[in-house]
Amino acid sequence: MSGLLISQLIGNGCQHIGIRNDSPILVPTHRVVVPTHRVSVAPTKVVAPTCTAPVCPLKLRVVGNCSCIDLQSQLAKCQSRKFVTKFETSHVPMKKTFKKKHDSRRKFFLDCGANVASSVQLFRETYPNGHEYVIHSFELDERLAPYFAPYPDHVLHCPVAVSDNDGTMTAFSESAWAPDKGKNNNIDMQWGGGTLYVDEKEKKDNVSGGKRKLSHRKTVPTVDLSQWIQRNFAIDDHIIFKLDVEGAEYTILKKMLQENTFRWIDKFYGEFHPDQPVGWSKEQKSKLKEDLKKNKINQVSWAAETHKYGDMDKLHKSQVPPETPGSAGNVYTSCGPSNSSVPARVALVVQIGMNAKMAHRLIDTIQAYPSHIPLSLFVHGDFAELFPDMVLHWSINHTIGVREGHPYPPGHFDMVHPNWIRTNLIMSVLRLQELDIQPAYYLPVKVNDQMKDVAKKTDLRIVQPTVAFPPASGTLLTYKNYYRFRDVERVPKALRIISSALGKTGGILVLDSDHPDSYMNSVFLLDYLVENSGFQLVRIEDCIAGV
C-alpha cells in the first residue's frame, strides 16, 4: 500500500516568458514536482493472497463456512456443506490490459487565453493521457495568476497577451467584484476575463469600465504567437493548441496561415468572437474561416467554463466488454428473484471514501475473513490517483467500480449541471484506466434522470443499495437509537437494520468506508451472512446478471 503522495511546491509566482524573439522555454519558479506514479501501471510490491477467487473451480463460488485456504484439497469436504452453491458465473474480469502506443514525442498543450485555469483543469482531468503534456498558459490579467499555482508540468506566461507581433498593448480587464458592481453585458457574472479590443465608450469609461466592466487597465507585453511556436517547438512535437482570446484570434490565425505554422499543430481547439471590435469586416472574418477550411485546418470547439469540448464523446468511447452484465444507464437495486434451486443473493459493496486509512482497515479486515467473500469496491477518481497501489492491490480479487471524480458536500452533486456529471465520470474512468482497470459500474449517492442519461453515454451501469450502512432512508441512525450506546450495543442494532432491510430476498448491501462502524460491524456482519442468513454471496456482476 502506498501512502499519500505529497508534491513539493518549489517557490511560486508569475514569470514572464517568451516575450523576446530569442527567449527560450523556461521552467517556471512555481513548477510543482510530483512523482510520475501514474505512468507506471504495474504495482511494485503487490502480493496476492494465498488463496484468491480465481483458484476456485470454474462455475463454483464458495461462501459460508468453507475456508479458502487449500481450497482445492478440501473441495470434497466443502461440497458437503450447505453454503456451497453451484451456479453459472457471469463475472467479466474488470482488470484488463490496454494496448498502449509508445509515443516518444514531446507533448504540449498551448492554453492561449487561460483565464482562471479552467482549461488547465479540464485538460488535466479529462483529456486522455493529459498528465503527459507540458502546459503553457498565456493570460494577460496578472491578478489571475494564483489559479495556476497547483498544477505540475505547467508554465505560466503572465501577464502576457498572444498577438501577431512582439510589443506591448493595453489590456482591458474586468473590475474586482463588489455588491454594487452591476451586470457584465447584462449578465450577473464575474467573467474574470480581459481583452485587447474595446469600443470607444468602454475605452473612455475608466471608472465603471462600460458594459463589460473593463475598468482594470494595464500595459502588458505581447508575443508573436506564430513565431513563438516555431522558435520553441519542433514539428515532430505533439502540440494541442487552444485559442480563446476575445478577438485577437483573427490576426493570430491569419499570420499562422501565412507562415505555415499549423505544420507544428496536431489539434486546434478554440472559438471565434465575431462581436469583438477588432476592426475587421464580416467579409474579412468569413474569408479567414474559408482559408482555414481550404488548408484543411479544423477548429474544434472548447468551452472550459461549461466543462466540455467538441470531441469529448469521440475521445471517450466505451471500452467496457460487451458481455458485461447489465445495460448502460439502467439502475440496479436488487439481485433478482430467488427460487427453490437458486437461493436469494447478496452482493456486498463498499463505497470507498477519501479516508484511505479507514478504507484500508475495512477492506483488509474483510479479506482476512476465513471464507472468501465476493466484494465490489467503488472509488472516487481522486482516490485512485492518490492511492494507485492500494486500488491495484484491491483489483486483484475484487470488482472495482466508480464514484464521482471527487466527493461533493451532501445533497449537492445531484443538483449540478449534466456537464459536471459527465466530466466527473470521465475523470473517474480515466484514473482507473490509467491503472489498466476498466470500470463498468457506477455508484452515485443519489440517482436522477440526468445521471441516468450521462451514465448511458459513459456506458456505466448504475448501482443503488437495497440497504446501506449507515442508512440514508428508513430507520436512520440517531443519538437516541444508536450513537449513545457502547460499541458492543451498537453492533446488534446495526445488524438488525441490515437484516430487516434484506428480508428474505437479499439484494445489494453497501457499506460506507468513511463510517467507523462499518469496520466495527464487519466481522459480525460476515458471520451473520455466512452462517445464518441463507443468502448466497455474489459479485455485483452476478447480482445484476440475475435481474
Secondary structure as GFF3:
##gff-version 3
##sequence-region A 1 547
A	DSSP	beta_strand	8	9	.	.	.	ID=ss1
A	DSSP	beta_strand	32	33	.	.	.	ID=ss2
A	DSSP	three_ten_helix	53	55	.	.	.	ID=ss3
A	DSSP	beta_strand	60	62	.	.	.	ID=ss4
A	DSSP	alpha_helix	71	78	.	.	.	ID=ss5
A	DSSP	beta_strand	84	86	.	.	.	ID=ss6
A	DSSP	beta_strand	107	112	.	.	.	ID=ss7
A	DSSP	alpha_helix	118	126	.	.	.	ID=ss8
A	DSSP	three_ten_helix	130	132	.	.	.	ID=ss9
A	DSSP	beta_strand	134	138	.	.	.	ID=ss10
A	DSSP	three_ten_helix	142	148	.	.	.	ID=ss11
A	DSSP	beta_strand	154	157	.	.	.	ID=ss12
A	DSSP	beta_strand	161	163	.	.	.	ID=ss13
A	DSSP	beta_strand	167	173	.	.	.	ID=ss14
A	DSSP	beta_strand	194	195	.	.	.	ID=ss15
A	DSSP	alpha_helix	200	204	.	.	.	ID=ss16
A	DSSP	three_ten_helix	210	212	.	.	.	ID=ss17
A	DSSP	beta_strand	216	224	.	.	.	ID=ss18
A	DSSP	alpha_helix	225	232	.	.	.	ID=ss19
A	DSSP	beta_strand	238	243	.	.	.	ID=ss20
A	DSSP	alpha_helix	249	258	.	.	.	ID=ss21
A	DSSP	three_ten_helix	261	264	.	.	.	ID=ss22
A	DSSP	beta_strand	267	270	.	.	.	ID=ss23
A	DSSP	alpha_helix	282	294	.	.	.	ID=ss24
A	DSSP	beta_strand	299	300	.	.	.	ID=ss25
A	DSSP	beta_strand	302	303	.	.	.	ID=ss26
A	DSSP	three_ten_helix	304	306	.	.	.	ID=ss27
A	DSSP	beta_strand	308	309	.	.	.	ID=ss28
A	DSSP	alpha_helix	312	315	.	.	.	ID=ss29
A	DSSP	beta_strand	331	332	.	.	.	ID=ss30
A	DSSP	beta_strand	345	351	.	.	.	ID=ss31
A	DSSP	alpha_helix	356	367	.	.	.	ID=ss32
A	DSSP	beta_strand	376	379	.	.	.	ID=ss33
A	DSSP	alpha_helix	381	386	.	.	.	ID=ss34
A	DSSP	alpha_helix	388	395	.	.	.	ID=ss35
A	DSSP	beta_strand	399	402	.	.	.	ID=ss36
A	DSSP	three_ten_helix	413	415	.	.	.	ID=ss37
A	DSSP	alpha_helix	418	433	.	.	.	ID=ss38
A	DSSP	beta_strand	441	442	.	.	.	ID=ss39
A	DSSP	alpha_helix	449	457	.	.	.	ID=ss40
A	DSSP	beta_strand	461	463	.	.	.	ID=ss41
A	DSSP	beta_strand	467	469	.	.	.	ID=ss42
A	DSSP	pi_helix	479	483	.	.	.	ID=ss43
A	DSSP	alpha_helix	487	502	.	.	.	ID=ss44
A	DSSP	beta_strand	506	512	.	.	.	ID=ss45
A	DSSP	alpha_helix	516	527	.	.	.	ID=ss46
A	DSSP	pi_helix	528	532	.	.	.	ID=ss47
A	DSSP	beta_strand	536	538	.	.	.	ID=ss48
A	DSSP	alpha_helix	540	545	.	.	.	ID=ss49
###
